[in-house]
Amino acid sequence: MAGLPLRVATLLTGLLECLCFAGVLFGWTSLVYVFKAEYYFKDLCNYEPLSNATRQADLAQLLFLAMPMLTVGGILFLITNLQVGNLFGKHCSTIITLYNGAFDSSSAVFLIVKLLYERDIKLRTSFLFLSVCSVWHVGRTFLLMPRGHIPYPVPPDYSYGLCLRFGTRKEKRTAEHEVRELQSKEFLPSQEENPGPGQQQELRSFRSCVLSRRFAWHLVWLSVVQLWHYFFIGTLNSLLTKLAGDDREQVSPYTNAFAITQFFGVLCAPWNGMLMDHLKQKYQKEAKQTGSSSSAATLCSTVPSLALTSLLCLGFALCASIPVLQLQYATFILQVLSRSFLYGGNAAFLTQAFPAEHFGKLFGLVMALSAIVSLIQFPIATRSQSDPLYVSVGLLLASLLTFVHPFLVYRECRAQKASPSASS
């Protein structure tokens, strides 16, 4: 297997990549403050600028091109780096949630941009610097990442990165052969187990995974919680402005506080992964002793994570619905906890609940479909301007719907334990 220093270097550089670039768009609230100061979209908004208009604001329409590019590029960084968890065996879920936490925390980058702007560092300068940093991504791709995906489990002599690129042709062919051989066996039952019907579910097709009730409810779970977060982030600046009575001096410190709390996502998310890894090992040990289905034990380890994420979302939604300015500090804390658990739990659930060979496709599909659902935030935001109470009640009721997913997964686990032939 690739040496420990190489694996650690891959882990840390990937963490830095996610932390600084992957989810910067979540810092939109900080950037809106700067855009207002720069008089962006002055013909469409009713506000007074904090400074004189600049030529840069005349190019504000480019944001419609820049922001989608930041979004797509950022999520690709995350998806590419999630496979690094395969290098760390039983700690896979912890690594996956750590990267998702870094993805959340990267929203603090725009807070730094805002603070630099307040110290007379131009917005153009900050973004040019971020653009130059692309050299980092190219170098890491060639030196510290494999040519293909990282298999799970990793073969004993697995090699990648700089070591493989400068190895002999024979070493490269051997490494590639080992990976292909492992991939062909990756989803077959262990020789120590009797391959019962329950284990055969590991061999099911991508289509059957997508059409399963498990995937459908996971999509609902992710879409509803994500919709709350997107709606909150998109309307936070206007919410704070309203609660502060249009006092921008009050809005700025709350904006900073929100962005600062986002940084702690990288510290909160691994708790979720460690919980899942611990429960997985515990339940699989019990399954081995009792002779029950190991796949059911793996699935059971996701239930507390799903339920806890739904509970955090409900608490966040309740606080966000109460129009008290000081209470928003609590909202910020619950929001970052909920979001860090959401995305880490989403990726970890897909690795535990479905065959590993379909992870990339399922992850991309569930993120794409949930993003389409998130478009509802725009009419909801418009509606909230006239009927904020009805919008809040509606979103709160939708949050309660997310508890159905962990409940159904729990019932499915019980059914599989009672009858190994039960399927999702």
C-alpha positions as CSV (number, residue, x, y, z in Angstrom):
1,M,0.0,0.0,0.0
2,A,1.1,3.6,-0.5
3,G,3.2,4.7,2.4
4,L,1.8,6.5,5.4
5,P,3.5,9.8,4.6
6,L,2.0,9.8,1.1
7,R,-1.5,9.0,2.4
8,V,-1.2,11.7,5.1
9,A,0.0,14.2,2.5
10,T,-3.0,13.4,0.3
11,L,-5.3,13.7,3.3
12,L,-4.0,17.1,4.5
13,T,-3.7,18.7,1.1
14,G,-7.2,17.5,0.2
15,L,-8.4,19.0,3.4
16,L,-6.8,22.3,2.6
17,E,-8.3,22.2,-0.9
18,C,-11.8,21.7,0.5
19,L,-11.3,24.2,3.3
20,C,-10.1,27.1,1.1
21,F,-12.0,26.5,-2.2
22,A,-14.8,23.9,-2.3
23,G,-17.7,25.6,-0.6
24,V,-16.8,29.3,-0.7
25,L,-20.2,30.2,-2.1
26,F,-21.8,29.5,1.2
27,G,-20.1,32.7,2.3
28,W,-22.5,34.6,0.1
29,T,-23.8,36.7,3.0
30,S,-20.4,38.3,3.6
31,L,-20.0,38.9,-0.2
32,V,-23.4,40.6,-0.4
33,Y,-22.2,43.2,2.1
34,V,-19.3,44.0,-0.1
35,F,-21.4,44.1,-3.3
36,K,-23.7,46.6,-1.6
37,A,-20.8,48.7,-0.6
38,E,-19.5,48.6,-4.2
39,Y,-23.0,49.6,-5.5
40,Y,-23.6,46.3,-7.5
41,F,-26.9,46.2,-9.3
42,K,-27.7,49.7,-8.2
43,D,-30.5,50.0,-10.7
44,L,-32.4,47.0,-9.2
45,C,-31.9,47.5,-5.4
46,N,-33.2,50.1,-3.0
47,Y,-30.2,51.0,-0.9
48,E,-27.6,53.6,-0.5
49,P,-23.9,52.7,-1.2
50,L,-21.3,52.8,1.5
51,S,-18.8,54.1,-0.9
52,N,-18.7,55.7,-4.4
53,A,-19.7,53.5,-7.3
54,T,-16.7,52.0,-9.2
55,R,-16.1,50.7,-12.7
56,Q,-16.1,47.2,-11.2
57,A,-19.7,47.5,-10.3
58,D,-20.5,48.0,-14.0
59,L,-19.5,44.4,-14.6
60,A,-21.9,43.1,-12.0
61,Q,-23.6,40.9,-14.6
62,L,-20.6,38.7,-14.7
63,L,-21.6,37.3,-11.3
64,F,-24.3,35.3,-13.2
65,L,-21.4,33.4,-14.9
66,A,-18.9,33.5,-12.0
67,M,-21.1,32.1,-9.2
68,P,-22.3,28.9,-11.0
69,M,-18.6,28.2,-12.0
70,L,-17.6,28.6,-8.3
71,T,-20.4,26.3,-7.3
72,V,-19.7,23.5,-9.9
73,G,-16.0,23.7,-9.4
74,G,-16.3,23.6,-5.6
75,I,-18.5,20.5,-5.5
76,L,-16.2,18.7,-7.9
77,F,-13.3,19.3,-5.5
78,L,-15.4,17.7,-2.7
79,I,-16.5,14.7,-4.8
80,T,-13.0,14.0,-6.0
81,N,-11.5,14.2,-2.5
82,L,-14.2,12.0,-0.8
83,Q,-12.5,8.9,-2.1
84,V,-9.4,9.7,0.0
85,G,-11.4,8.1,2.9
86,N,-10.8,4.8,1.2
87,L,-7.1,5.0,2.1
88,F,-8.0,4.9,5.8
89,G,-10.0,1.8,6.1
90,K,-12.3,1.7,9.2
91,H,-12.0,5.4,9.6
92,C,-13.5,6.1,6.2
93,S,-16.7,7.8,7.5
94,T,-14.7,10.1,9.7
95,I,-12.5,11.2,6.8
96,I,-15.6,11.7,4.6
97,T,-17.4,13.8,7.2
98,L,-14.1,15.8,7.9
99,Y,-13.9,16.8,4.2
100,N,-17.6,17.7,4.2
101,G,-16.9,19.9,7.3
102,A,-14.1,21.6,5.5
103,F,-16.4,22.1,2.6
104,D,-18.8,23.9,4.9
105,S,-16.0,25.9,6.6
106,S,-14.7,27.3,3.3
107,S,-17.5,29.8,3.4
108,A,-15.2,31.7,5.8
109,V,-13.1,32.7,2.8
110,F,-15.6,35.3,1.8
111,L,-15.5,36.7,5.4
112,I,-11.7,37.2,4.9
113,V,-12.5,38.9,1.6
114,K,-15.0,41.2,3.4
115,L,-12.5,42.0,6.2
116,L,-9.7,42.8,3.7
117,Y,-12.1,45.0,1.8
118,E,-12.8,47.0,5.0
119,R,-9.1,47.5,5.2
120,D,-8.9,48.9,1.7
121,I,-7.9,45.7,-0.2
122,K,-9.9,45.8,-3.4
123,L,-12.3,43.0,-4.2
124,R,-10.6,42.6,-7.6
125,T,-7.2,41.9,-5.8
126,S,-8.7,39.3,-3.6
127,F,-10.3,37.4,-6.4
128,L,-7.2,37.6,-8.6
129,F,-5.2,36.0,-5.7
130,L,-7.8,33.2,-5.4
131,S,-7.5,32.6,-9.2
132,V,-3.7,32.3,-9.0
133,C,-4.1,29.6,-6.4
134,S,-5.4,27.3,-9.1
135,V,-1.8,26.3,-9.6
136,W,-2.1,24.4,-6.3
137,H,-4.9,22.2,-7.6
138,V,-3.0,21.3,-10.8
139,G,0.1,20.4,-8.8
140,R,-1.8,18.3,-6.3
141,T,-3.7,16.4,-9.0
142,F,-0.5,15.2,-10.7
143,L,1.6,14.5,-7.6
144,L,-0.8,13.3,-4.8
145,M,-3.8,11.8,-6.5
146,P,-4.3,8.5,-8.4
147,R,-4.9,8.2,-12.1
148,G,-8.3,6.5,-11.5
149,H,-10.5,6.2,-8.4
150,I,-9.2,4.8,-5.1
151,P,-10.6,1.3,-4.6
152,Y,-12.1,0.0,-1.3
153,P,-10.7,-1.9,0.3
154,V,-7.2,-0.8,-0.9
155,P,-5.0,-3.7,-2.2
156,P,-1.8,-4.4,-0.2
157,D,0.6,-3.1,-2.8
158,Y,-1.6,-0.2,-4.0
159,S,0.5,2.7,-5.3
160,Y,-0.4,6.1,-6.7
161,G,0.7,9.7,-7.2
162,L,4.4,10.6,-7.7
163,C,5.6,7.1,-6.8
164,L,3.5,5.4,-9.5
165,R,4.3,8.0,-12.2
166,F,8.0,7.5,-11.9
167,G,7.9,3.7,-11.4
168,T,8.7,1.1,-14.0
169,R,6.2,0.0,-16.5
170,K,6.1,-3.4,-14.9
171,E,5.2,-1.8,-11.5
172,K,2.5,0.2,-13.1
173,R,0.9,-2.8,-14.9
174,T,1.1,-4.8,-11.6
175,A,-0.6,-2.0,-9.6
176,E,-3.3,-1.6,-12.2
177,H,-3.9,-5.3,-12.4
178,E,-4.3,-5.5,-8.6
179,V,-6.8,-2.7,-8.6
180,R,-8.9,-4.3,-11.4
181,E,-8.7,-7.7,-9.6
182,L,-9.9,-6.1,-6.3
183,Q,-12.7,-4.3,-8.0
184,S,-14.0,-7.5,-9.5
185,K,-14.1,-9.1,-6.0
186,E,-15.0,-6.0,-4.0
187,F,-18.7,-6.7,-3.9
188,L,-18.6,-10.4,-3.5
189,P,-19.4,-12.0,0.0
190,S,-16.4,-12.9,2.2
191,Q,-15.3,-16.6,2.1
192,E,-16.0,-16.7,5.8
193,E,-19.7,-16.0,5.3
194,N,-22.4,-17.9,3.6
195,P,-23.6,-15.7,0.7
196,G,-27.3,-15.4,1.6
197,P,-30.0,-13.4,-0.2
198,G,-29.4,-10.4,2.1
199,Q,-25.8,-10.2,1.0
200,Q,-26.7,-10.4,-2.7
201,Q,-28.2,-6.9,-2.4
202,E,-24.6,-5.6,-2.6
203,L,-24.6,-6.7,-6.2
204,R,-27.7,-4.8,-7.2
205,S,-27.7,-2.5,-10.2
206,F,-27.5,1.3,-10.2
207,R,-31.0,1.5,-11.5
208,S,-32.4,-0.6,-8.6
209,C,-30.6,1.7,-6.1
210,V,-32.1,4.8,-7.6
211,L,-35.6,3.4,-7.7
212,S,-35.4,2.1,-4.1
213,R,-37.5,3.6,-1.3
214,R,-34.3,4.1,0.6
215,F,-32.8,6.4,-2.0
216,A,-36.1,8.3,-2.5
217,W,-36.5,9.1,1.2
218,H,-32.8,10.0,1.5
219,L,-33.4,12.5,-1.4
220,V,-36.4,14.0,0.5
221,W,-34.3,14.2,3.7
222,L,-31.4,16.0,2.0
223,S,-33.6,18.2,-0.2
224,V,-35.7,19.6,2.7
225,V,-32.8,20.3,5.0
226,Q,-30.7,21.8,2.2
227,L,-33.6,24.0,1.2
228,W,-33.8,25.4,4.7
229,H,-30.1,26.2,4.6
230,Y,-30.1,27.8,1.1
231,F,-33.1,29.9,2.0
232,F,-31.6,31.1,5.2
233,I,-28.2,32.0,3.6
234,G,-29.8,33.7,0.7
235,T,-32.1,35.9,2.8
236,L,-29.9,36.4,5.8
237,N,-28.6,39.8,4.9
238,S,-32.2,41.1,4.3
239,L,-33.3,39.4,7.5
240,L,-30.6,41.0,9.6
241,T,-31.2,44.3,8.0
242,K,-34.9,44.1,8.9
243,L,-34.4,42.9,12.4
244,A,-31.7,45.7,13.0
245,G,-34.1,48.4,11.7
246,D,-31.9,49.1,8.7
247,D,-29.0,49.9,10.9
248,R,-26.0,48.7,8.9
249,E,-23.6,49.2,11.8
250,Q,-25.5,46.4,13.6
251,V,-25.7,44.2,10.5
252,S,-22.0,44.1,9.9
253,P,-21.0,42.4,13.3
254,Y,-23.8,39.8,12.8
255,T,-22.6,39.1,9.3
256,N,-19.1,38.6,10.7
257,A,-20.4,36.4,13.5
258,F,-22.3,34.2,11.0
259,A,-19.2,33.8,8.8
260,I,-17.0,33.0,11.8
261,T,-19.3,30.2,13.0
262,Q,-19.2,28.6,9.5
263,F,-15.5,27.9,10.0
264,F,-16.3,25.5,12.8
265,G,-18.0,23.1,10.5
266,V,-14.7,21.4,9.9
267,L,-14.5,20.7,13.7
268,C,-18.1,19.6,14.1
269,A,-18.6,17.3,11.0
270,P,-16.1,14.6,12.1
271,W,-18.2,13.9,15.2
272,N,-20.8,12.5,12.9
273,G,-18.3,10.4,11.1
274,M,-16.7,9.1,14.3
275,L,-20.2,8.2,15.6
276,M,-21.0,6.2,12.4
277,D,-17.6,4.5,12.4
278,H,-18.0,3.5,16.0
279,L,-21.5,2.2,15.6
280,K,-20.6,0.3,12.4
281,Q,-17.7,-1.6,14.1
282,K,-19.9,-2.3,17.1
283,Y,-22.9,-3.6,15.1
284,Q,-20.7,-5.6,12.8
285,K,-19.0,-7.3,15.7
286,E,-22.4,-8.1,17.2
287,A,-23.6,-9.4,13.8
288,K,-20.6,-11.7,13.5
289,Q,-21.3,-13.1,17.0
290,T,-25.0,-13.7,16.3
291,G,-24.6,-14.7,12.6
292,S,-27.0,-12.0,11.4
293,S,-26.6,-9.8,8.3
294,S,-23.5,-7.6,8.2
295,S,-25.2,-5.3,5.7
296,A,-28.0,-4.7,8.2
297,A,-25.4,-3.9,10.9
298,T,-23.8,-1.4,8.5
299,L,-27.1,0.3,7.7
300,C,-28.1,0.5,11.4
301,S,-25.0,2.7,12.1
302,T,-26.5,5.5,10.0
303,V,-29.8,5.8,11.9
304,P,-28.5,8.0,14.8
305,S,-26.7,10.3,12.4
306,L,-29.9,10.8,10.2
307,A,-32.1,11.4,13.2
308,L,-29.6,13.8,14.9
309,T,-29.3,15.8,11.7
310,S,-33.1,16.1,11.4
311,L,-33.3,17.2,15.1
312,L,-30.6,19.9,14.6
313,C,-32.4,21.1,11.5
314,L,-35.6,21.5,13.4
315,G,-33.9,23.4,16.2
316,F,-32.2,25.7,13.6
317,A,-35.5,26.2,11.8
318,L,-37.3,27.2,15.0
319,C,-34.7,29.7,16.0
320,A,-34.5,31.2,12.5
321,S,-38.3,31.7,12.5
322,I,-38.3,33.8,15.7
323,P,-37.8,37.5,14.7
324,V,-35.4,38.4,17.5
325,L,-32.0,39.8,16.4
326,Q,-30.0,38.5,19.4
327,L,-31.4,35.0,19.0
328,Q,-29.7,34.8,15.7
329,Y,-26.4,33.9,17.4
330,A,-28.0,30.7,18.5
331,T,-29.4,30.2,15.0
332,F,-25.9,30.6,13.5
333,I,-24.6,27.8,15.8
334,L,-27.4,25.4,15.1
335,Q,-27.1,26.2,11.4
336,V,-23.5,25.2,11.2
337,L,-24.0,22.1,13.3
338,S,-26.9,21.1,11.1
339,R,-25.2,21.7,7.8
340,S,-21.9,20.0,8.8
341,F,-23.9,16.9,9.9
342,L,-26.1,17.1,6.8
343,Y,-23.4,16.9,4.0
344,G,-21.1,14.6,5.9
345,G,-24.0,12.3,6.8
346,N,-25.3,12.4,3.2
347,A,-22.0,11.2,1.8
348,A,-21.4,8.6,4.6
349,F,-24.9,7.2,4.3
350,L,-24.5,6.7,0.5
351,T,-21.3,4.7,1.2
352,Q,-22.9,2.6,3.9
353,A,-26.4,2.0,2.3
354,F,-25.5,1.3,-1.3
355,P,-22.7,-0.6,-3.2
356,A,-19.5,1.3,-3.2
357,E,-19.2,1.0,-7.0
358,H,-22.3,3.3,-7.4
359,F,-21.2,5.9,-4.9
360,G,-20.0,8.6,-7.4
361,K,-23.1,8.3,-9.5
362,L,-25.5,8.2,-6.5
363,F,-23.7,11.2,-4.9
364,G,-23.8,13.2,-8.1
365,L,-27.5,12.3,-8.7
366,V,-28.7,13.1,-5.2
367,M,-26.9,16.4,-5.2
368,A,-28.2,17.4,-8.6
369,L,-31.8,16.5,-7.7
370,S,-31.7,18.2,-4.4
371,A,-30.2,21.3,-6.1
372,I,-33.3,21.4,-8.4
373,V,-35.5,21.3,-5.3
374,S,-33.5,24.1,-3.9
375,L,-34.7,26.4,-6.7
376,I,-37.9,26.6,-4.7
377,Q,-36.1,29.0,-2.4
378,F,-36.6,31.9,-4.9
379,P,-40.4,31.9,-4.9
380,I,-40.3,31.2,-1.2
381,A,-38.1,34.2,-0.6
382,T,-40.5,36.4,-2.6
383,R,-43.5,35.0,-0.7
384,S,-41.8,35.6,2.7
385,Q,-41.7,39.3,2.0
386,S,-45.4,39.5,2.3
387,D,-46.3,36.4,4.4
388,P,-43.2,35.5,6.5
389,L,-45.3,33.6,9.1
390,Y,-46.9,31.2,6.6
391,V,-43.5,30.6,5.0
392,S,-41.9,29.8,8.4
393,V,-44.7,27.4,9.4
394,G,-44.6,25.7,6.0
395,L,-40.8,25.1,6.2
396,L,-41.1,23.9,9.8
397,L,-43.7,21.3,8.8
398,A,-41.4,20.2,6.0
399,S,-38.6,19.8,8.5
400,L,-40.7,17.4,10.5
401,L,-41.0,15.3,7.3
402,T,-37.3,14.6,7.5
403,F,-37.8,12.4,10.5
404,V,-39.5,9.8,8.3
405,H,-36.2,8.8,6.7
406,P,-34.3,7.7,9.8
407,F,-37.5,6.0,11.1
408,L,-37.9,3.9,7.8
409,V,-34.2,3.0,7.8
410,Y,-34.5,1.8,11.4
411,R,-37.5,-0.3,10.5
412,E,-35.6,-1.7,7.5
413,C,-32.7,-2.6,9.8
414,R,-35.1,-4.5,12.1
415,A,-36.6,-6.3,9.2
416,Q,-33.2,-7.4,7.8
417,K,-32.1,-8.6,11.2
418,A,-35.3,-10.7,11.5
419,S,-35.2,-11.9,7.9
420,P,-31.9,-11.7,6.0
421,S,-33.9,-11.9,2.7
422,A,-35.4,-8.4,3.3
423,S,-34.4,-5.9,0.7
424,S,-34.4,-2.2,0.5
